[in-house]
């Protein structure tokens, strides 16, 4: 189970933690949202509708987790397991596109808006 810290939103006694989503492998977060691998580490997932209502939150499978993952402003980047391609997933469209490769490692620089 994945929980979320509500430090700025917490009012009253108790711990400022709430349920965010079900079980996850590795977690990746950024401006584009919260991503995780499944427990096997094979699939990449995106947290839908993050917020305080756990009934509408769930992991949505978006593709292969690959060898490395990086989260940008409105996208996620994956270096494929065989390191032959760099792929970009758009939060706006939900589509993957090939943007490069082959590569040994994945490094992404954030650009100013």
BELTA-V521664 format. One record per backbone hydrogen bond with DSSP energy under -0.5 kcal/mol. CO is the residue of the C=O (numbers start at 0). NH is the residue of the N-H. Records with the same first field share a line. If there is no record, write none. Layout:
CO = NH / NH
This chain:
1 = 19 / 20
3 = 17
5 = 9
14 = 16
15 = 5
17 = 3
20 = 1
25 = 36
27 = 34
29 = 32
32 = 29
33 = 46
34 = 27
35 = 44
36 = 24
37 = 40
41 = 64
42 = 37
43 = 61 / 62
44 = 35
45 = 47 / 59
47 = 57
51 = 53
52 = 55
53 = 56
57 = 47
58 = 60
59 = 45
62 = 43
67 = 78
69 = 76
71 = 31
73 = 90 / 91
74 = 71
75 = 88
76 = 69
77 = 79 / 86
78 = 66 / 67
79 = 82
82 = 101 / 102
84 = 79
85 = 98 / 99
86 = 77
87 = 96
88 = 75 / 90
89 = 93
94 = 89
96 = 87
99 = 85
104 = 106
